[in-house]
Amino acid sequence: MAMKLYVVFDTVAGEADSIPFPSKTDGIAIRNFRIHLTSKTPDTHNDYQLWSLGDYDPEKMQIRPNLVRIPMEDLPLEVVS
């Protein structure tokens, strides 16, 4: 089953996390991104962006690059303490 690879980009540091994570859908990746943000100070949440790196097929062990920023501006961010 093909999946997408995602990475969190820190705009202040100017670099992405060193380890991408797989997800079946953008929605699940967005949820995981939001969970990641709960470990950060709320006033820094806008410092981070979610990017899709492309598609990954684990059966063929192939990655098809397709760099796309996942827009978060229109999505409400609710952080549960």
N, C-alpha and C positions, 0 to 999 in steps of 0.2 A: 504494500500500500504506500503510495507516494505521500510525502509530507512536505511541509515548508520548513525552512530554517529561518529563525529570527534572532535578532541581537538587540540589546539595549545600548543606545548611544548616549553618552554623557556630553552635552554640549559645552559645559564649562571646562571639562578636562580635554575635550577635543578628541576623544577616542571612545571606541566601543568596548563592551565587556569582552574578555578574552575567549569566552566559550559561548557559541551560539546554542540555541535550544530549539528542538523540533516541536511542531504542533500540527495537528490535522487541519485546523481552520484559523482564520484571522481572529475570530471571536474567542477561541480558547487562548490564543496568544495574547490578546488584549487582557483577558482575565488574569493570566499569569503575570503580565506586565504590571497590572494594578496591584497584585499581591506583592510584587517586587518593590513597588513604591511605598508600601506600608512600612518598610524598614527604613525609609528616608524621612528626613525632616519635611513637614508639609510645605514649607515655603521654598523648597528646592524641587518640587515635583515637575515644574516646567523646564527644569534643566535636562530632563531625560526624554528621549524619543525612542519609539519602537520601529525597527526596520525589518523588512523581510529580505533575506539574502537570496532566496530562490527556492527551487524545488529539489527535494531529495528523494531518490528512489532506493530504499534499502535492499531490495531484491537484486537490482542491477548495480548497486553501489555507485550510483551516478548522481552528481549534483549539476543542476541546470541553473546557472546564475541569472538572477533577475532582481536587481536592487530596487526596492520600493519602500518609501516611507509610509508607515501606517498612520493615517491622520487621526489625531486624538482630540483636536480642538472642539469637535462637535459632540464629544462623548462626555457625560458628567463623570467626574472622578469622585467616588465616595469612598473614603478611607474609614474603616471601622477600627476603633481602638479597643 
